[in-house]
Amino acid sequence: MNGRAVAAGRGMGVSAAIAVLAAVAFTLLRQRALHGEDTRLFVLGLAAGDTGWLSRHFLFLPTIQGLGAVLRPFGASWFVVLQTAAIAGSALGLFCLHRAGRRLLGADVGHWLPIALALVPGWFFFATAAEIHGLFVLPLGVAWWAFAAWHDVPGRWRAVAVGVGCGVAAALHFTGYALLPTLLLLAFLRRRQPVRTCVGLCAWSGLGLVGAVVLAALAVGVSPWGQFTAAAEFGEAWSVRVQMAEVPRVGWTEFVRPFLPWSFLVVPACFVPSARPYAVGALLAMGMHAPTPLLGLANAERLVEHGAYLTACAVPLVLAAWHTVPRWAFAGSVVVAAVVANGLQAGRRVVPYDPAMVASLRALQQERGPLALVVGSRSADMEALTIECEGQLFIDTDKVRVWTDGASGVPLAPWFDAIIAHFASGRQLVVCASARAAFAQHAHPEVRALWADHLARAYVVEPIVRPGLEAWLLTRR
């Protein structure tokens, strides 16, 4: 074992300290809001005990369910469990990346890698959100740690460990499959090992990846092939919505801004011999990850995922910059990244809803019995119900998209009545002000007229005005 490898084996206390400090920072600066529709669906599925619907990322919900078995007896909501997973996964991933940094950069400066990565805007965003990608950092970190160890002292089991880390990452989120090709390319480009040794890495790490994915699928009772089928269906469904005019916006919100300033520094890194392998690896990773954000986000909905699908690109980007700019410029870049990261999620650190709404809703339930709520999509009402009232039955106004897309084949009024009757199922129906406003502002004229032309005539409408809650209780005439 060479001296560098021996030195890299020390410093566990520093790695642990970095992980603990990161966990504390992520907890104190955690987001109090949902990250889009997915978080709501996660909470609804977990509350219903359904962890099998997310086929593309089949290991995520069962993992959260397992963590919930530990935390929920202490009163944690599913939203809190999701956030805890993101915080813990990110912090432990940084532990692993410090171990990798000691080998890749040197024992005395290895701490710069996890510090820089913790403050990459996209990484910081998802370390503090109730989403997949904070947890995703843990197996990613394991893969990089194993890769750095293999590069110092190649070995069969270290190569397998690289593949296992990549396989678990892929089982958590489908984009994890692009991690292994990036590491294999780096193994060849860095030229520190003979070609034969690098070929061995390909074989053994590939075996580790396949084994990890198959075992993970068997452990949660799904077919590993279902992940690829679901990914293909996702791509096919979203490809028809792609609008080329939205591609530049997606390029900024998903490829550039979440990785500032490292996404700019990768350009000069291509011309520095010591940085070039990492720069090429980062660009390859971006290219392999590009189809997902372009298919899913370059459309009229204008959703922003803050670089979620390109999470794995951050490590080679930072490593490329390390070998390109002076140490003082690297430190300055970390500061710039911290400023961008704070701006990216600062608005989400504020509770987005009126707590009085939750209290009023619970009082109304005690008076009127079980309720079924209709709320506006992406509204404060939806945030409150998902975060604090996970057992409350509700639908949001995006449900009407089934009708506007022409999938129902019947007029709006009877379609809406049938949906409501099935949804409420004997519960008192409550339409919140956010839902009424969403319908009134809808692009389709029949949806805009739904309240005045149908609901107000077909239902007895009882106004409800309480602190934080403006709504109407509807009873079919």
C-alpha positions in Angstrom: 0.0 0.0 0.0 1.5 3.4 -1.0 1.9 6.3 1.4 -0.9 8.3 0.0 -3.3 5.4 0.5 -2.1 5.0 4.1 -2.7 8.7 4.7 -6.1 8.5 3.1 -7.1 5.8 5.6 -6.8 8.3 8.5 -8.9 11.3 9.4 -12.1 9.5 10.1 -12.8 12.0 12.8 -12.6 14.9 10.3 -15.0 13.0 7.9 -17.5 12.5 10.7 -17.2 16.1 11.8 -17.9 17.3 8.3 -21.0 15.0 8.1 -22.3 16.2 11.5 -21.8 19.9 10.7 -23.5 19.4 7.3 -26.5 17.6 8.9 -26.8 20.4 11.5 -26.7 23.1 8.7 -29.1 21.3 6.5 -31.5 20.8 9.4 -31.4 24.5 10.5 -31.8 25.7 6.9 -34.3 23.0 5.8 -37.2 23.9 3.5 -40.7 24.3 4.9 -42.4 23.9 1.6 -43.1 21.1 -0.9 -40.9 20.6 -3.9 -43.6 20.3 -6.5 -46.2 17.6 -7.1 -43.9 14.7 -6.3 -43.6 15.4 -2.6 -47.3 15.4 -2.3 -47.6 12.1 -4.1 -44.9 10.6 -1.9 -46.7 11.6 1.2 -50.1 10.3 -0.1 -48.6 7.0 -1.1 -46.7 6.5 2.1 -49.8 7.4 4.2 -51.8 4.8 2.2 -49.0 2.2 2.6 -48.5 2.2 -1.2 -44.7 2.1 -2.0 -44.9 0.3 -5.3 -46.2 3.0 -7.7 -42.8 4.8 -8.2 -41.4 2.1 -10.6 -38.7 4.3 -12.2 -37.1 4.8 -8.7 -38.3 1.7 -7.1 -36.1 1.6 -4.0 -36.9 5.1 -2.8 -40.3 4.8 -1.2 -39.6 1.4 0.5 -36.5 3.0 2.0 -38.5 5.9 3.3 -41.1 3.5 4.7 -38.4 1.7 6.6 -37.1 4.9 8.0 -40.6 5.9 8.9 -41.0 2.7 10.9 -38.3 4.1 13.2 -39.3 7.8 13.3 -43.1 7.8 13.1 -43.6 6.2 16.6 -42.0 9.4 17.9 -44.6 11.6 16.1 -42.8 12.3 12.8 -45.0 13.0 9.8 -44.1 11.5 6.5 -42.9 15.0 5.3 -40.5 15.0 8.2 -39.4 11.5 7.4 -38.7 12.5 3.8 -36.7 15.5 5.0 -34.7 13.4 7.5 -33.8 11.0 4.7 -32.5 13.8 2.5 -30.5 15.4 5.3 -29.0 12.1 6.5 -28.3 10.9 3.0 -26.6 14.1 2.0 -24.5 14.3 5.3 -23.4 10.6 5.0 -22.7 11.1 1.4 -20.4 14.0 2.2 -18.6 11.7 4.8 -17.9 9.3 1.9 -16.8 12.1 -0.4 -14.4 13.4 2.2 -12.8 9.9 2.2 -12.7 10.1 -1.6 -11.3 13.6 -1.5 -8.4 12.6 0.7 -7.3 10.1 -1.9 -8.1 12.2 -5.0 -6.8 15.6 -3.8 -4.5 14.7 -0.9 -5.0 14.1 2.8 -4.3 17.7 3.7 -6.8 19.3 1.3 -9.4 16.5 0.9 -11.9 18.5 3.0 -12.3 21.0 0.1 -14.3 18.4 -1.9 -17.2 17.8 0.5 -17.3 21.5 1.5 -17.6 22.6 -2.1 -20.1 19.9 -2.9 -22.3 20.7 0.1 -22.7 24.2 -1.2 -23.3 23.4 -4.9 -26.6 25.1 -5.3 -28.5 22.1 -6.6 -27.0 19.8 -3.9 -27.8 22.2 -1.1 -31.3 22.6 -2.4 -32.1 18.8 -2.3 -30.2 18.3 1.0 -32.8 20.5 2.6 -35.9 19.3 0.7 -38.3 16.4 1.1 -37.2 14.7 -2.1 -35.1 11.8 -3.6 -31.9 13.5 -4.5 -30.6 14.3 -1.0 -30.7 10.5 -0.2 -29.3 9.8 -3.6 -26.0 11.5 -2.5 -25.2 8.6 -0.1 -24.7 5.8 -2.7 -23.1 8.3 -5.0 -20.6 9.1 -2.3 -20.0 5.4 -1.7 -19.3 4.9 -5.4 -16.8 7.8 -5.4 -15.1 6.6 -2.2 -14.7 3.1 -3.7 -13.5 4.5 -7.0 -10.8 6.6 -5.3 -9.7 3.6 -3.2 -9.5 1.5 -6.3 -7.4 4.1 -8.1 -4.9 4.1 -5.3 -4.8 0.3 -4.9 -6.8 -1.6 -7.6 -8.6 -4.6 -6.4 -11.5 -6.8 -7.4 -13.7 -6.0 -4.4 -13.1 -2.3 -4.6 -14.2 -2.5 -8.2 -17.3 -4.4 -7.1 -18.0 -1.7 -4.4 -17.9 1.0 -7.1 -20.6 -0.9 -9.0 -22.7 -1.5 -5.9 -22.7 2.2 -5.0 -23.8 3.0 -8.6 -26.4 0.2 -8.5 -28.0 1.5 -5.3 -28.0 5.0 -6.7 -29.7 3.7 -9.9 -32.3 1.9 -7.8 -33.1 5.0 -5.9 -33.3 7.2 -9.0 -33.0 6.0 -12.6 -30.4 8.6 -13.5 -28.0 6.7 -11.3 -27.2 4.4 -14.3 -25.2 7.2 -15.8 -22.8 7.3 -12.8 -20.8 4.2 -13.6 -19.9 5.2 -17.2 -18.6 8.5 -15.9 -16.3 6.8 -13.4 -15.2 4.2 -16.0 -14.3 7.0 -18.4 -12.3 8.7 -15.6 -10.4 5.5 -14.9 -9.2 5.4 -18.5 -8.6 9.2 -18.9 -6.5 9.7 -15.7 -4.0 7.1 -17.0 -2.9 6.1 -13.6 -3.7 2.4 -14.1 -2.9 0.0 -17.0 -5.6 -0.5 -19.5 -5.9 -4.1 -18.4 -6.6 -3.0 -14.9 -9.2 -0.5 -16.1 -10.9 -3.2 -18.1 -11.1 -5.3 -14.9 -12.8 -2.3 -13.3 -15.4 -2.3 -16.0 -16.1 -6.0 -15.6 -16.3 -6.1 -11.8 -18.0 -2.8 -11.3 -20.6 -3.8 -13.9 -21.2 -7.0 -12.0 -21.6 -5.1 -8.8 -24.1 -2.7 -10.4 -26.3 -5.5 -11.8 -26.1 -7.4 -8.6 -27.1 -4.4 -6.5 -30.0 -3.5 -8.7 -31.3 -7.1 -8.8 -30.9 -7.7 -5.1 -32.6 -4.3 -4.3 -35.5 -5.2 -6.6 -35.9 -8.7 -5.0 -35.8 -7.1 -1.5 -38.7 -4.8 -2.2 -40.6 -7.4 -4.3 -40.5 -5.8 -7.8 -39.0 -6.8 -11.1 -35.8 -4.9 -12.0 -37.1 -4.8 -15.7 -40.1 -2.8 -14.5 -37.8 0.2 -13.9 -36.7 0.3 -17.6 -40.3 -0.1 -18.8 -41.5 2.7 -16.6 -38.6 5.0 -17.7 -39.5 4.2 -21.4 -43.1 5.1 -20.8 -42.1 8.3 -19.0 -39.9 9.3 -22.0 -42.6 8.5 -24.5 -45.4 10.3 -22.6 -43.4 13.5 -22.1 -41.6 13.6 -25.5 -44.8 14.7 -27.2 -44.9 17.8 -25.0 -41.4 19.0 -25.8 -41.2 22.6 -27.0 -37.9 23.6 -28.5 -38.5 27.2 -27.4 -38.2 26.0 -23.8 -34.9 24.3 -24.2 -32.7 27.4 -23.4 -34.7 27.9 -20.2 -34.2 24.3 -19.2 -30.5 24.7 -20.0 -30.2 27.5 -17.6 -32.4 26.2 -14.8 -31.1 22.6 -14.9 -27.6 22.6 -16.4 -26.0 26.0 -15.5 -27.6 27.7 -12.5 -27.7 24.7 -10.1 -24.0 24.1 -10.6 -22.7 27.7 -10.5 -19.9 28.6 -10.7 -18.6 25.2 -11.5 -20.7 24.9 -14.7 -18.7 27.9 -16.1 -15.3 26.7 -14.9 -15.6 23.4 -16.7 -14.9 25.3 -20.0 -11.3 26.4 -19.1 -10.8 23.0 -17.4 -11.0 21.3 -20.7 -7.7 23.0 -21.7 -5.8 22.1 -18.5 -4.2 18.6 -18.8 -4.6 17.6 -15.1 -8.3 18.9 -15.1 -9.2 17.6 -18.5 -10.3 14.0 -17.4 -12.7 15.5 -14.9 -14.0 18.1 -17.3 -14.6 15.5 -20.0 -16.2 13.2 -17.4 -18.5 16.0 -16.3 -19.5 16.9 -19.8 -20.1 13.2 -20.6 -22.3 12.9 -17.4 -24.3 16.0 -18.5 -24.8 14.5 -21.9 -26.0 11.2 -20.6 -28.3 12.9 -18.1 -29.6 15.5 -20.6 -32.5 13.5 -22.1 -34.5 13.4 -18.8 -34.7 17.1 -18.0 -35.2 18.0 -21.7 -38.0 15.5 -22.1 -39.7 16.2 -18.8 -39.2 20.0 -18.4 -38.9 21.6 -21.8 -42.7 22.1 -22.2 -45.4 24.6 -21.5 -45.7 23.7 -17.8 -42.3 25.3 -17.2 -41.4 23.2 -14.2 -38.0 23.7 -12.5 -36.1 20.8 -10.9 -33.0 22.8 -9.9 -30.6 20.3 -11.5 -32.1 17.2 -9.8 -31.5 15.0 -12.8 -27.9 16.0 -13.0 -26.9 15.6 -9.4 -24.1 13.2 -10.3 -22.4 15.8 -12.5 -21.4 17.9 -9.5 -18.4 15.8 -8.4 -16.4 15.9 -11.6 -17.3 19.6 -12.1 -15.8 20.5 -8.7 -12.8 18.2 -9.3 -12.2 19.8 -12.7 -12.2 23.3 -11.1 -9.8 22.2 -8.4 -7.2 21.4 -11.0 -7.9 24.5 -13.0 -7.9 27.6 -10.7 -5.6 28.7 -7.9 -6.5 27.7 -4.4 -7.8 31.2 -3.5 -10.0 31.3 -6.6 -11.4 27.8 -5.7 -12.3 29.2 -2.2 -13.9 32.2 -3.8 -15.9 29.9 -6.1 -17.2 28.1 -3.0 -18.4 31.4 -1.6 -20.1 32.3 -4.9 -21.8 28.8 -4.9 -23.0 29.4 -1.3 -24.6 32.7 -2.3 -26.4 31.1 -5.3 -27.4 28.2 -3.1 -29.0 30.5 -0.5 -30.8 32.4 -3.2 -32.1 29.2 -4.8 -34.0 28.0 -1.7 -34.3 31.0 0.6 -37.9 31.5 -0.2 -38.7 27.9 0.8 -37.4 28.3 4.3 -40.5 30.2 5.2 -43.7 28.4 6.1 -45.9 28.9 3.0 -49.3 28.6 4.6 -51.2 30.1 7.5 -51.1 27.7 10.5 -54.5 28.9 11.5 -55.9 27.1 8.4 -54.9 23.8 9.9 -56.5 24.6 13.2 -59.7 25.7 11.6 -59.8 22.7 9.4 -59.5 20.3 12.3 -62.2 22.2 14.2 -64.5 21.9 11.1 -63.8 18.1 11.0 -64.9 17.7 14.6 -68.1 19.6 13.9 -69.1 18.2 10.5 -67.4 14.8 10.4 -65.0 13.4 7.6 -64.3 16.0 4.9 -63.1 15.7 1.3 -61.4 18.9 0.1 -60.8 20.4 -3.3 -57.8 22.8 -3.3 -55.9 24.8 -5.9 -52.9 23.1 -7.4 -49.5 24.4 -6.0 -51.5 26.5 -3.5 -50.8 27.2 0.2 -53.7 25.0 1.0 -52.1 22.0 -0.7 -48.8 22.7 1.2 -50.7 22.8 4.5 -52.6 19.6 3.9 -49.6 17.6 2.7 -47.2 18.8 5.5 -49.5 18.9 8.5 -52.6 16.9 7.7 -51.4 13.9 5.8 -54.5 11.9 6.6 -56.9 14.5 5.1 -58.4 13.4 1.8 -58.1 16.1 -0.9 -57.6 16.5 -4.6 -56.2 19.5 -6.5 -57.5 21.4 -9.5 -55.0 19.8 -11.9 -57.4 16.8 -11.8 -59.5 18.7 -14.4 -56.7 18.2 -16.9 -58.1 14.8 -17.6 -61.1 16.5 -19.0 -59.4 19.3 -20.8 -57.0 16.8 -22.5 -60.1 15.1 -23.9 -59.6 11.8 -22.1 -63.1 11.7 -20.6 -65.3 12.1 -23.7 -68.2 13.6 -21.8 -69.4 17.1 -21.0 -67.6 18.9 -18.1 -70.6 19.0 -15.6 -71.4 15.3 -15.5 -67.8 14.4 -15.6 -67.0 16.6 -12.6 -70.0 15.3 -10.7 -68.9 11.7 -11.2 -65.4 12.5 -10.1 -66.6 14.3 -7.0 -69.0 11.5 -6.1 -66.3 8.9 -6.4 -63.7 11.1 -4.6 -65.9 12.2 -1.7 -67.5 8.8 -1.1 -69.9 9.9 1.6 -67.7 12.6 3.0 -68.7 16.3 3.2 -67.3 18.1 0.2 -65.4 21.3 0.8 -64.1 23.5 -2.0 -61.4 25.9 -0.8 -61.0 29.4 -2.1 -57.7 28.4 -3.7 -59.6 25.9 -5.9 -62.4 28.3 -6.8 -59.7 30.9 -7.8 -57.9 28.3 -9.9 -61.0 27.3 -11.7 -61.9 31.0 -12.3 -58.5 31.6 -13.8 -58.3 28.5 -15.9 -57.4 28.8 -19.6 -60.4 26.7 -20.7 -63.7 28.8 -20.8 -65.9 25.9 -19.6 -63.7 25.4 -16.6 -63.8 29.1 -15.8 -67.6 29.0 -15.9 -67.9 25.8 -13.9 -68.8 27.5 -10.6 -71.4 29.9 -11.8 -72.9 27.7 -14.5 -73.1 24.4 -12.7 -71.8 24.1 -9.1 -73.9 27.0 -7.7 -77.0 25.5 -9.3 -76.5 21.8 -8.8 -75.3 22.0 -5.2 -76.3 23.7 -2.0 -73.4 26.0 -1.2 -72.7 26.9 2.4 -69.9 29.5 2.9 -67.3 28.8 5.6 -65.2 31.6 6.8 -62.8 30.9 9.7 -59.3 32.0 10.6 -57.0 31.0 7.7 -59.8 29.1 6.0 -62.1 30.4 3.3 -64.2 27.7 1.7 -67.6 26.4 0.7 -69.3 23.2 1.8 -71.2 21.7 -1.2 -74.1 19.3 -0.9 -75.8 17.8 -3.9 -79.4 19.1 -4.4 
